[in-house]
Amino acid sequence: MKGIAMKTAAALALAMFCFIIGPPAAYGEDIVTVPILTFIGHTGYLRSVAFSPDGTKVLTGSYDNTARLWDAEAGAQIRIFTGHADVVFSVAFSPEGAKVLTGSADDTARLWNAATGAEIGTFQGYVVAFSPDGTEVLTGCHDNNARLWDTATGAHVRTFSGHSAAVRSVAFSPDVQGC
């Protein structure tokens, strides 16, 4: 598994930047470009990337207003998630990998079934994170707030206010099990 994750990480780096930089020029060697695997499909720049918990899939968000699910080993596109009206800023996998979450500059976060591509729910926010147990979603919003949501019901659980600007990143502590 570790070898696959390492290979996949290198492949993803190539997909995002299309090259690997070799030894520094200070050593008198040329910069080396070595394509390993290319993920082709987005029509805009990539904005966000996440690996599935088992390392077999990659989820990308783009300036083309879509998120895409990829086979990490082959680089093949599995699914396109459409519905956002603006850049997909943030993407995340649920802890078990069965669901994906996308956050967009249109200030919507969408929860999707990874296997079918069906939309499960919509929340307010443009940056996203799953709780470690997958029961809750945290979103950051343009209105300077972070919000906690219940993934099963879609209900708003709590608002974290007091920020002086848009909340641009959210995360859970790994030892938190529901708030």
Residue, then its C-alpha position, 0 to 999 in steps of 0.5 A: m500500500k505504501g508503494i502505491a501511495m508513493k507512486t500515486a503521490a508522484a503521479l498526482a504531482l505530475a498531473m498538477f504541475c506536469f513535471i518533476i524537478g530534478p537536482p538543483a542547477a547548482y550541481g551543474e545538472d539539467i532540470v529533468t522532466v519525467p512524466i509518470l502519469t497524467f490525469i486529463g479531463h479538467t478544462g481549468y486549473l486545478r484548485s484542490v486535490a484529495f486522496s481516498p482513505d485507501g489511496t486508490k482514488v484521487l478527487t480534484g476540484s477545478y476552475d472549470n466548476t467541476a470536481r472529478l474522481w480518478d483511478a489513482e493507479a491508471g489515471a483514468q477518470i471515473r466520474i465528474f461531479t457537476g452542479h457548482a456555479d463557480v470554482v471548486f475550491s475544496v474537496a474531501f473524502s469521507p473517512e470510509g471513502a463512500k462520500v465526497l464533499t466539494g466546496s465552491a466559490d459559489d458558497t455551496a458545499r455539496l455532498w456526493n455519493a462517490a460510487t454513483g455520483a448522486e448528490i446527497g446534500t448541500f450546505q453553505g460554504y466554500v471550503v470543506a472538511f469531514s469529521p474523523d467519524g464522517t458524521e459531520v461536515l465543517t464548512g468555511c464561508h465567505d460571510n466570515n463564519a464556519r459552520l458545522w453540519d450533520t451529514a445524515t440529516g443535512a441539519h445545521v448544527r453550529t456556527f463558529s463566528g467572530h472571524s474578521a474575514a472569510v474562513r479560507s480553511v477548515a479542519f478537524s482534530p483527528d481525535v474529535q468524534g462528533c461535536 
